[in-house]
Amino acid sequence: MTIIVNAPTSEQVLAKLDEDGGESTILAEVERAPFKAQISRYDGHDGEEFFTDLPRIEIDCSDQDGGEMFVDLTILPDYVETFAEVVNEIVSDYRAIGSRCKLLARNESEIRTSADYRESL
């Protein structure tokens, strides 16, 4: 697990905030290049009262080579399970498509070899 056990509690953060202040706290972090994922919580004071937002997931993939990459993707608490389902499904689809593409490439190569052989006869 990559939970940061010594992360300050909401109570600790709120105790040191000024009016209209706020602070994000990283609660967990995973990094496997080029991806970096964090769970963070925002504690704040809106001028009248203190508040704490539910933790959220942020994913940064800006270190990937090539093409335009997003800097971060935020998944709000209500959508974590849906996000996990979407990621699992699209990875499964990607693997299936990738295996078919390899088969197609192999078949195209065999067809070219056969055609070259026929032309040489």
Number of C-alpha atoms within 10 A of each C-alpha: 6 11 13 13 8 7 13 13 12 19 11 11 18 19 9 11 15 12 13 12 14 18 16 15 18 18 20 16 17 14 12 8 9 11 14 16 18 21 20 18 18 17 22 21 17 12 10 8 9 18 14 17 13 12 18 19 21 17 19 18 17 16 13 13 9 7 7 8 12 12 11 15 12 15 18 13 12 10 13 14 11 11 13 11 12 12 12 12 12 11 12 12 12 12 12 11 12 12 12 12 12 11 12 12 12 12 12 12 12 12 12 12 12 12 11 11 10 9 8 7 5
